[in-house]
Structures are given as structure tokens and as C-alpha cells.
Amino acid sequence: MESDSQSPVPLLVTEATTPEGEYESRIANINTTPVQCTTEYFSWRYLTDLSAKVPELVEQFGSITASLMGDCVLLGTDSGVVVVGDYIGRIKAVLGSQATAMYGSVSALAFSTDLLMIIAGYSQGYVVVWDWTKGTTVSVSRPVQSGDSVDTIGHPADTAITSVGFVGKSKHRYFSSSASGYVLYHHIVRRILTTMSTVCLTMPNSGSSVLFEVASLPCGTYENPLDDIGLVAILTSTHLTVIKTHNGVEQQFRLSFQQQQQQKQQKQTDATGGLNRKFSRRPYAGSVAWLPALKYRKPATATDPAEHEYALPMLAFSWGPNVHVLSILPDDEVAANGATMNGAPFRVKFEKEAEWSAVEDVALCRWIDAETIVYMTQSQRIFVFEVEQLQETEISKSPPNYIAGQPWTTLATGVEAEPSYAQAMCVHKRRVFALCGQMAVYTGRLLTWAERLAVLVDKGDFIEAITLAAGFYQGRTGKIVIGLPRTRRMGDKSTSQREFLVGSKVVGLMRDALQRESTNMSDFQSNSSSTRALASVCVEACLAISNERFLFGELFDFYLQDPARLHMFLEVIEPFIVSGQIERLPPQALNALVSNYTTTPQMVRRLGEVLMSLRLSPGEFDIDCVLNTCRRHHLWRTFARVWLSMGDPLAPINSIITTAKEAARQRDGDDSVQDPVEAQKTPASTSSLVLYGDETAEIVLFDYLDMVIRGRNYPEGTAILPQQRAEKYSTLISELLFPPIDTSQPPKDIESTFATFLGLAELNIDRLLLLLKHALSDPFLDYINIIIKPISDTNTRASERSLRRASQVKSLLQIAVDTIFLLVNTAYLDQSAILTKRLVGLLSSFAVALYATRFPLVFLKDDIVSRWVDILLRLDDPSTRSERECAFEMILKLNPPQSHADYIDSAREAGFFRVLEYIYRMQGQYELALCTYLEHPDYAYHRSVFSAINDFAAKSDVSATVGVTQFVLKRTQELADIDAESLAGAVETISALEHDVIIELLAEHPQSQFAYLRALLDPTPDGLSRTPRLHTQISAAGHILSAGDERLPPDIGLSEEQHIVFYPFLSLVPDSPDKTSKYPPKYHERYLELMCTYSPGSVLRYLKQSADLTPEPFRLSYVRSVCTRHKVGDGLVWALVRLGDFSGALQTLLEHVDAEVEIIRAAVPAPESDSVSQPAALGEADRERLVEHLDAAARYIASCIDVCKTAQSKLGKDVATPPPTHRHLKQEEKDSYRSMVSVQLCDLWLTLLQRALGYLHATNRTLDSLLVATPAQMREAWQLVLKRQRWMLQSVLDALIFVASPASSFISLRNIIQQLIASSTSGNDGSGGGRTDQPDSNTTRPTSATSRSLDIAEMQHLLGVAVGAYKTEAQLMALTSVLVDYDLFTTFGQLLRSQKQGWRVAATGDASLAAVASAPGRRALLGKHEHDDLCCDGCGERLFVDQRRSQCLAGWRKQMKQYFETDALHVLDLHVFEDKDAQLQWIKLRGASAAHDRFLSSSATGTAAGGEGSHVEDHRQVALFRCGHGYHQLCLAERGDKSLHPTTTGGKGESKHSKLLLECLRCAGVDHDHDEQHSPHRTDVQQQQQQQSVVV
């Protein structure tokens, strides 16, 4: 639809010299200007003449700050000058002078309705109305200065004017808005004197509210009452306000941004397809635009003779990314002068028309026409929005150049907002004008649908052009379309007009494309993607416009010219045929398809799918060609469908049966059936074809019969219409399967008469029976009845035999049963080859089932029934026994005999145990009936005996109960082996049976007894419900005790009041019971004993589960004994804990740990110190076993910790909160009880801690004893053991710290440490040696801490843990008090004195010391010094002295062995220490060395005999080895040089005195007094260890 005027603003019609005339004259020039940027929807053009003039204007008047494009061109500069020109570049007027320079830059421009007046807003707050034809000012609105009165109305000074415009048709009413937020309405009154009244419409609010834009409703193309009321829309960041300015200012509409957002969030939907965004703050961009009332032309019709259609005004505005459209109409009748008819206040109604969410904030929106809005986002992406279609189209990513906006609002208010683009971009007469970069002017417009197609054709993109044209035709482009009717006002007329306009264009494009393609076909390639795409697009277009004549006319003829083209075209239309878009093919195309799709097996399969998808009607295709192709290539689905579509449902059956039999014989290896002559006639390609599973003749045949006999099309499955045709086809198929003959007179040639049925049975009897079952159960076959004719009349046409009267016919169901009986009886009696035994059994079972289930619809005589029974019982075919048994049972229930006993022997011989059970049940022999379940050969059937037992037990018949009882008692063991849980449930149900009897009967079968007890005592969640009667007693505390509970006092003749149980600890008293024990304790105890034998891993779970029962179902002493006897450790520990023997439980676990440790030591044996042979390397499998045993030991340690924690939780519970029965105790008794608990708990933790320390100590000793040549893998294995044992010790300490916090009142870490120190002190003999320094490698069991002395490192470790615990709880002051406690301090001092900690040489009797003492020249030196001083092994002089004690070396040697690696020699430096404790020890060693230096400096200068004076100058250089031996550096160098580098003959050896030997010569086996008698060479292992000593 087109409007009378293309402009939203009506133009004044003047002569050709008017601006409008000049604009129209320049339209042609604009269209011929070069295209700068064209997209699919939009075209930008550069205005050459005008843009060339802009630089001159900029040079003369300043840069452009505002512009407005209409019929004239307005340009405002920063010097306050307004230039009026045209699009040719001619200057019409220059408005401004030196006087107007004070106004500032031009910031806003607007035309009047007649284009003779101009409003200009300036950056200093001035608003001037110009008569540009005369070059004079009409009025000037000055800003408010600082000296003006309070009542002065105006814009603030130095504030830019952002929007101006005339209101309605008037040239004397206009508005202006400033960046500060003021909106003023001006009215110029011309009477005697020209005056101007100004009204302030809005003022800036406090806060961050921003004024976006102000616009007035322009006049439309027809008289509308809204044009004269002067509507002005004011858009801010918080509100949209519409004000009426004529006849008084009055607000007509107001919308809050917050209110609008809340409504949107409540009703948010994706129906519009836009991106919905939620705002919690104000928007940063906004725009508003009016659409005036417009009049449209439309064709007149008989029903609607009007030639015009009217559109009401609309308002579009944007807040952030949300675009809203409101329609406006008057609420009351309005007179011509704008006043209401009834005198009421004038009101305007606003209704929501559309809403959309853009991809980002919208900076400017304008109307193109009544249906289209163009808007630009903040990133200058331009979109077009169709109001009626609610459809968005991006027409341009950005303009050709950047559009410069003016940030007036931000400059004036300081609030963040998008720049204003209202003065840089506008819309006039469907064209978009933009001032880009202040120097270039561009115009753009939307392309019509024909122009868009022309652009694609010019590019040579026919494929895209045809696709787009087809989309135009169907109205599914999804984007904006210009020039085609798409409005809702036209309804279906728009569709018909669109198809008329576009249809011929689509055909023309396809012809042009084919013509262009024909010129490029010389080097045609069938696999060309572009050629194939063109064919596909043309086919889609023909189908879209429903023009099959062109598709199979010109298009098909074009591709028919070349075989390669034709093959490609057929491949293109194939998916359209399969999808159903093409349902019919002309004969020529169908023949071409058949001839081209038979080259490969894959093509043949595709041909079958294509033919199945087509609608083939007689006379429309070559029948012989299609059928021969299907038969030759085994396209049986297509073959059957073609015959069915031709109205002959019987023709494909015999052909497919013959082929299926041949295929079956070939599968069975019978290749001799095929005739050699026929084999030669078979094409060679047939043998190479691959038969797919769904195309085999067998599957197709049975599917075809199943559908057609039920009145359905093949293969779709839809109903055959009309109904008469469906009944006719079904009757023909039925008579083919079951010929309508009198079965009382069997035909002579039975094989030929029933050839089809026998062929199907031989082919696949299972699918045939499934077919008959499915078909005979379909209600459709109830309409099919067949007349029975004599055999002589079988040639009568089938249609003459079909009647609807039941009295003359037999139903298909009846004739099917009669036919099967005839065939089965004949084959059974004559032993003929027409049916095998399996076929006889399956067919007879099926027929009897039909008779039994469909009676009386199927009626059989008694003699026939007897014959059926005889066949079912006497047929020797095990494969059909279950089917025959089911059929015999059905007929036995339908026709019960006079005596069921007559069939017992026959049923047993036939193996019909289910029938036998039915017979015994009918005779009341329930025990024998149950025995049949166990006699059945299928073991899965045995489980059904329990259902029968429950059924019989539920009867009120006494004989049934007796039979069930006798059966269960006789077959108890078999029943328990089948399902013990079901047996227990049956015994629980039957009152005549007792569990005691069953358990006693199973005594000789322990495994069955265990299964029965497990089902009884450890049942499933659906457990048994019967509760036995048990004798119980209640203690004084109110706790129930069973008669077998060991905690029950013995019966000594006291009264019941005196039977009070006293527990050793109150926490062992069970809580109030919620569960009761169902069975006597002997059941549980027997079950527990059997469980220890057959399932020891479940003992602990069962004990924990049964512990909740009250009374306890077993005696704890019995649990302890049986677990001890069967060596079930976890159960024994549980029992000991429950008995309160926590020490015993801990000792049991520690024994397991000892066993694991022994296994570990055996897996990695330590070598003997004097052994020559070294242990073999540790293998990978041995390492895995080692890790397994280490994990087991760690688990046992964790269990030990749990035992200790459990002891504290149980015993400490009574200490914290004693029960009411013990509240009467005295304070002394309570303290005694508390002390007892504390002592026991401390003993438990002490035992565990000592044992963990013992394991670690033993491993350290083993590591110290390893030889130098020990394999690396062996060393790594022991390091792994050491690491795990350290972790065990750390876990014990962590748990101890957790339970022994300072807040605890009965477990104290100080007490445990004190006991450790005391035990260490008492374990020494006072000689200071403690244990011998050399480990006993023969000891396999770890030595506990009670039999050895703790060293300083262990004490430091324990105290460090204590410090960490107190530090964590911020109680270091409390720790200080504990450590300085007299007892602890005294004990620790005794330990230090007893162990004689310090540095000293080896103990008396050490081999190394004896060697030194016996060396010549050294006895005097050793005589001067004590044996415990550290002396040089070279000269015998003291190395240094510990000021604290003289005996110190033994302890240091022990600690060095503990903290450092096990190599013979090591470099002792700070970086090799594993923890801070070792570092502290080394620091003490260095401090002692410094004390020795001070001692030497203050002593006499005399030296001992034997060379003492020679070492004074080097006394500071001392070498101390890990073995405990020491040397002066010079002594070590001299003796090492003599031992390792003697003088050799021939000059080959040199003496090296400057290098320090890094090896202890004594430990290396070198006799320093007899160097010449020893070998000077060392082994490679010793040479590798030179870097492992230290120089102090």
C-alpha cells in the first residue's frame, strides 16, 4: 500500500522553484550517484555535490555541529551560523552575523510545516526563530542570566539546546529543550506588539534523571483532531510524558520506566524472538519519534467501495535496548477547534501496539513509513523493525563513515549518557540522511524485492536469487521485504497478489540460470557443487511455486541432453521423492530413474526406496520395466507394493514364496535345487548384489500378508480405501491361505490344494503363527466370511463365494482351525512328509489354543477333540513340549474328563509336569502335586514350588495343610538349596511347621542350615513378622535382659527384686529398646558359628546389625569364644569392646599388627652384619605384597585408635553425666570412679603409643644395620616401611591430641608423657648404656617402648606434638605450667642423667676403641684422657670437649643413625636434615665445637708425645664421621694419602697430600700403624661414598 504522500511530514505544494520542487528534481541525481555501500537490504549513496560544498562552508563558517535534511538542507556551525542550501550545493541563505556569535554553536534545527520558518537552538541556551526567506529573526528566547528575576522563565545560561520543533501546523508555537533538563513551550502572540509567552513544561529532577529527547506530533495527510491539540512527547531516563499544549497545558499520558520494567519482567516471553535484558538501573540512551495520521490508497471492491484507508498516529520511543510503539486515538469527540463537544476535558488514549528488544542500547529511532521503524544502536548498527510483523532486520553494520554525536547532556550535567544523534541523522521521504565525519553527506534507502533480486543477478549469484525469490513467493523470508503486500489489513489478498507478482519472476530467473549454465556446459562435471546446487535450488523453487510442468518440462529436458547431467538430476530429485514432496513421476522420468539406478547394490537399494515413495497408478508408468527390475534385483517390497497398487494382491505371493524357499535352501547349503539352465539366465550382477535385512523375501512376504489381510496398505500400514476394496483384498488372501473346501472330505492332492499354507509353514513357522495370531485378533476380519464349496466347485470365482450371511458361510477363524486339523491329522496318521514333527506340534498347539480361547466361536466335535488330545500327548518332539503342554492344559480345563487319573501316566510319559500338577491338585493329592515341581527338568521351574506351597497353605482344607507339611519335612534340604528365604517364609506362614524342626533336619547339611538361618535372621527389608515368645527380665534400670544374656545374674534363689545387674561401667547398659528379638538366642548363636565358617567377612556387620535388638540375640561370651576359635578378629574385638574389655580388644588388634610387621620384616629381610652374602633385590610383586601388608597394618592401627576413642566415649560418658541411679553416690566415690576411668584410658593410649614407637624404633635399627652394598630397591623398601610407620605414629598422636585436649578432665597428655619418661627411666640399669648400640638383627618382633629407653629425639617429637596441640588451642601459658611441673621436670631430669646424653666414644668393649687402645704409641694418650672423650684416631689427641658432660658420643651416634640415611659415610649439613629436631642437634654439635676452641685457646701450649705439636696449628679443622670416629684434617689427609696413594714404581703414581680424604679409615678396614701390609685400593662402592662425610 502506498500513501498519498511519502513523507511523514506533509509538504506544501508550491511551484517548481520551491524547495520541494528542487528536492524532487534532485531525486534522479541521487539515484545516479555512485553506490558507496550496498547490502542485501540497504543501499548507501554519497551526495557528491553537497559533500563537495561542505569543506568550503567549514572553512568560511566553522565546523558543522547540527544538520537537518528535508526538502532543503540545513547546516549549523560552531560559529552560530545556519546555512540553508539544497542538494546541488547551492547556498539559499546564511542566517547569522557577528551579533549571533554570542549564541554559541548551533545545537538543534527544525523546519516549520510550510518550510518557511526555521528554529535554531544554540549551545549557550538561545533559541531563535528565523524567517530564512527574508533572513530575519521572528523571535529570540534568551537564557536566564544570573541577574534576572526569580520569575524569569528560560533555559539556563551556557546550556546547549538539544531539541526544538514547531507544534502542529502553527508557526508561532514551538518547544525547546536543553541539556540540563528544561522543556519550554513558547507561544508568539502578534497583536499590536509582538509578544511571547513561555511555559515551563518540565524541570530537571534531583538525582540522575537525564532528558533524552522531546518531539511534537506533526500534521498528517488528512484532517485529524489530534493535529490541533499540540501533543508534545518528553522522554527522560525515568518517565515518558505526553502533554497537550493547545487551549492550556495538560498532561495526557505518563509512563514510568520502573513500572514498565516490572510489567515486562512479570510477562517476559520469547515470542518476539528478541534478546530480553533486565535493567536494575536507569537506561543510558533513549529516543522518541511521532508518526502522523496517514491516508493510504487501496483498490475499491464491491463490498468496500472506499479508495482510501486511514491510519491513526503512533508514537515510538526507546529506553535502552527496548523499543515500544503506542497507538494514539482521542478518548472523546473533538470539534474542529480542538475543544471537546460536551465541554469535558480533552483526553487521549494510548494503547500498546508493539514491543521489541534490540541487541544493544538504541541511540536514535525514526519512522520510515507507517509500518517500518529504523533505529541505530550505540555502536552505530542500523536496524529496521516492522511493527505488524514484529520482525527485525539489520540493514547495515554501520554507515560508510562514523557519525559524530554531540555529548551535550554529559557536558551539561556530568551524568553518563549516550551522545545525541538527532542533528546528525534524519529520515525524509523513506530515505535516511546522515552527516558522517562532519564533511560527508550520505543518503540511503531500503531496496525493493525486485532490486534485491537484480543485485544478485548482476553478481551472477542465480542460486541465491532463485532461493530468495522462492522465499518471497512463500512469504518466509524472515527479513524485511519492500514492495510486496505483507500487511494484515489485506488478509488473503496479500498472499494472492504476492504469488502473482513473484511467480513469473521465479520462472524467469530459472530460465536465465539454465541459459547461463548451458553456455558453461562444455566442460561439465557431474560432481560440480555449483551445478548440483543450481539443480537442487530449481527443484525446490518449482515445488515452492507448485509448477511441476516446468520441473518435468524445460528443466528435465535441459538435463536429459547429457547422461551425466541426467544422473545428477535424478540424484537431486531423489530426496524430494523420498520425503514425499514429489509423489508422481512422468513415464519418461520414471524409466530414466530405473535405468540409471541399477549399476551398484547401493543404487539398487536407493531405487527401491524411491519407488516405494512414489504413487504408481496403472497407465502412468511402464509396468513390465518396473516389475522386471524389482524381480531381477530382489526389490521385493517395491514388487509387492506395485502389484497391490495395480489391484492384484495375490500376484506377488507365489513369486516371493518361491524366491524365499530358494534363499532358505541356499542358506542351508542345498545348492542342487537350482536348475543350471535357470542359473545361466540369471544376470551376473545379481550374484554381486547385497541383500539387505529388510529386503529379504521372507520378511517382505510375511509383512505384506499381515497388512493386506487386515485391510491395510503395504508398507505404509494405512487403511485401504474404500472399505469394499479392503474386504475384497482380505478375502482373496484368506482363501489363498485356507482354501474353502469341505474338510470332512479331504482332497486327493492335499499338497497342491494347500500349497501356499504349507509353503509358508515350511519357510518360517514362527512368523506364520505370529501372522495368524495377529490377523485373527484384528476386528477387521470379523467382516470376512467364506462360503464352503464342494471340491468340484473350487474353480468358482472368489467374488461369488463372498457373502455376509453367517448361516451360509464359515468364519475365517473356524475355517483356519479346520484346515490346520486336516493337515495335522493327515500328517500324523500317514506319517507323510507334508509336515515335520515340529510343524505338527506347533500347529496343533496353535489350533487348540484358538479353540480354547475363542470358544464357542470355534466349535469342535468330541471325536476331534479326542484326536487333538492324542496328538498332543503322543507326539515325540521335545522341542515343542512346552507348547503342547500349554495347549493340553487349556483343552483339559475347557473339556474336563470324567476321571483325571486316566491321564496321569500319559502326562508323565509326555513330560507334562505342569498338567500333572493340575491333575494331582484336582484329585486332592497335594504332596504329589508339589513333588512335580521338583521333578520338572527345568531348574528355573523349581522356584515356583514355593508359590504353590503358599497357595495350598492358604486353603482351609486340612488335607492341603497336611500334604504341604509332609512335603516340606521330606524335601527340606532340596527346598533350602533352591531358595532358603522362601522356605523360611513358608515355614513362618504354615502354623504346623516349626523352625526348630527345620533347623534340626538341616543339621547334617551345614551349608543349607546356614542359608536357612541367614534367611531367617538376616532377611530382606520385607522381613518376617512373627515374633516368638521369649522369657525376658528387666533390670533395675529398666533395661530388658534375655534369659541367655551373660549379664543376667545367676538364679540363686533370690527374689525377683534382688535380681539386679551391676555393670562394670554404666555406658555398657543398653538403651531403651525400640526393637525386640524375634527368635531365641540359640538361633543367632548357631548362625554366628556357621557364619564364622562360611562367611567370616560378614560377622562384624551381623553383630552390629543385631546389637540394636533387645534383648541381645546372643551371649557376648559366646561371641568371644566362637570368634576366638575361628580366628575372626573383627568379631572378637567387637565382643571385647561390648564386654568392656578395651585392653583386651586393643591387645588383639596389636597382635594383628605384630603379625603384619613380622610378615613385612620377612618380606624384606635385613642382612646380618657379619654376613658375606647380600640379600637379593626386591621384585615388583614383592613390593606390591609389602604395600598390602603395610596398608593392613595401618588399618589395624586405625582400629586401635577407634577402640581407644570408643573407650573414652563409653567410659567418659558416665564421668560427664552420671545416670540418675548414681547421683546418690558420695563425692569420694565419684572421684574414685573418675580416677579409675582416667587411669584405664591413659593406659590404653600409652600402650598404643608405646607400641607405635617400638615399631618405628625397630625399623630404624634395621635401617642402621643395612650394609653399604645393600641393593637400592631393598633400601627403598625399608624407607617405605619407615615412612608408613611414621604415619602410623603420627595418626596415633593426632588422635591422642584430639581426645586429650586441655579441656579434658580425665585424659592428660602430660600424664602420658610423664609415664613414658618414667617407664624409660625405670627401664635403664643406671650404666648409661640403655640398649646396646648395635641392633640385634635376629630380633623379628618389634620391641615395645617399655623395654628400652627413649632417646632425646623421640622425647622432642612427643613434646613438639604437645606444643602444637596447645598452640592450636591458644593455651601456651597452660603448656608452660605443665612443662615446669615438678614431677615432669624431675622425671625428665632423671631420664637425662640415666641415659648420660652427650658425646662420647663407643662403649667399653667396642672393637674400634679396642683397636685404638691397642695401637702402638697411643696407650699413653688414652691414659691421659677418659675413654668417653672424643679423640683423633690418627694422633690420639682430644678433638673437643663438651662442657656439659664428658660422656656424649654414644647418644649422638644413635641419633645420627636415626636421623640420617644408612650409608656408611655422609656429609652432615643443614640441608640434609629431615626435620627441625635434627637441625637443632647439629647446631648443638657446632656450639660444642666452639666451646672446645675456647678451651684450647686458654690451655697450655705443650703437646703430647707422638706428634701432638704438629697438629696445633690445624686444631680447628676436625672431621667427625657418622660412625663416631674423628680425625684432625691433617691427620686424615696424611694417613689417607699413605693408604690410598703409596709410592709406586715406574713413576706412575703421585703422592697427593692436599686433598682431604672423605672416608673413615678405621671403618674402611685400613690399619694405620701397618700401612705397608694393606692394599691401597678401595672398591668402587667406597669411592662413590667420598662425598658423604662432613668437615666441622
Salt bridges, closest charged atoms under 4 A:
ASP4 OD2 - LYS295 NZ 3.48
ASP4 OD1 - ARG297 NE 3.36
ASP4 OD2 - HIS308 NE2 3.89
GLU22 OE1 - ARG90 NH2 3.54
GLU22 OE2 - LYS92 NZ 2.72
GLU24 OE2 - LYS429 NZ 2.85
GLU40 OE2 - ARG452 NH2 3.01
ASP49 OD2 - ARG26 NH2 3.14
GLU56 OE1 - LYS53 NZ 2.99
ASP71 OD1 - HIS428 NE2 3.02
ASP71 OD1 - LYS429 NZ 3.73
ASP86 OD2 - ARG90 NE 2.71
ASP114 OD2 - LYS171 NZ 3.04
GLU213 OE2 - ARG366 NH2 2.70
GLU223 OE2 - LYS169 NZ 3.40
GLU250 OE2 - ARG347 NH1 3.19
ASP304 OD2 - LYS298 NZ 2.91
GLU309 OE2 - ARG489 NE 3.33
GLU355 OE2 - HIS324 ND1 3.97
GLU355 OE1 - LYS352 NZ 2.52
ASP361 OD1 - ARG277 NH2 2.84
ASP369 OD2 - ARG430 NH1 2.75
GLU371 OE2 - ARG489 NH2 3.14
GLU386 OE1 - ARG486 NH1 3.63
GLU388 OE2 - ARG489 NH1 3.12
GLU394 OE2 - ARG381 NE 2.88
GLU394 OE1 - LYS397 NZ 3.68
GLU451 OE2 - ARG445 NH2 2.98
GLU554 OE2 - ARG511 NH2 3.10
GLU571 OE1 - ARG532 NH1 3.17
GLU571 OE2 - HIS567 NE2 2.89
GLU574 OE1 - ARG606 NH2 2.61
GLU583 OE1 - ARG615 NE 3.65
GLU620 OE1 - ARG584 NH1 3.11
ASP694 OD1 - ARG605 NH1 3.24
GLU695 OE2 - ARG637 NE 3.31
GLU698 OE1 - ARG667 NH2 3.58
ASP703 OD1 - ARG767 NH2 3.24
ASP706 OD2 - ARG710 NH2 3.07
ASP706 OD1 - HIS774 ND1 3.06
GLU716 OE2 - ARG641 NE 3.27
GLU727 OE1 - ARG804 NH1 3.08
GLU735 OE1 - ARG801 NH2 2.78
ASP766 OD2 - ARG838 NH2 3.48
ASP778 OD2 - ARG710 NH1 3.28
ASP778 OD2 - ARG712 NH1 3.27
ASP818 OD2 - LYS810 NZ 2.99
ASP870 OD2 - ARG867 NH1 3.25
ASP870 OD1 - ARG874 NE 2.55
GLU885 OE1 - ARG914 NH1 3.80
GLU889 OE2 - LYS893 NZ 3.27
GLU889 OE1 - ARG914 NE 2.91
GLU917 OE2 - ARG921 NH2 2.47
GLU927 OE2 - LYS970 NZ 3.06
GLU935 OE1 - ARG908 NH1 2.98
GLU974 OE2 - ARG971 NE 2.90
ASP979 OD2 - ARG943 NH2 2.73
GLU988 OE1 - HIS995 NE2 2.70
GLU988 OE2 - ARG1026 NE 3.26
ASP996 OD1 - LYS1082 NZ 3.92
ASP1018 OD2 - ARG1101 NH2 2.77
ASP1045 OD2 - ARG1047 NH2 3.02
GLU1085 OE2 - ARG1115 NE 2.86
GLU1089 OE1 - ARG1086 NH1 3.73
GLU1089 OE2 - ARG1125 NH2 3.65
GLU1112 OE1 - ARG1047 NH2 3.88
GLU1112 OE2 - ARG1138 NH2 2.00
ASP1154 OD2 - ARG1251 NH1 2.80
ASP1154 OD2 - ARG1341 NH2 2.78
GLU1156 OE1 - HIS1189 ND1 2.80
ASP1182 OD1 - ARG1185 NH2 1.92
ASP1191 OD1 - ARG1284 NH1 2.58
ASP1264 OD1 - ARG1522 NH2 3.35
GLU1354 OE2 - ARG1348 NH2 2.91
ASP1381 OD2 - ARG1310 NH1 3.53
ASP1429 OD2 - ARG1438 NH2 3.13
ASP1433 OD1 - ARG1562 NH2 1.71
ASP1442 OD1 - ARG1444 NE 3.12
ASP1463 OD1 - ARG1275 NH1 3.77
ASP1469 OD2 - HIS1471 ND1 3.43
GLU1474 OE1 - ARG1286 NH1 2.96
GLU1508 OE1 - LYS1424 NZ 3.69
ASP1537 OD2 - HIS1553 ND1 3.31
GLU1559 OE1 - ARG1578 NH1 2.58
ASP1567 OD2 - HIS1574 NE2 3.85
ASP1569 OD1 - ARG1418 NH2 3.71
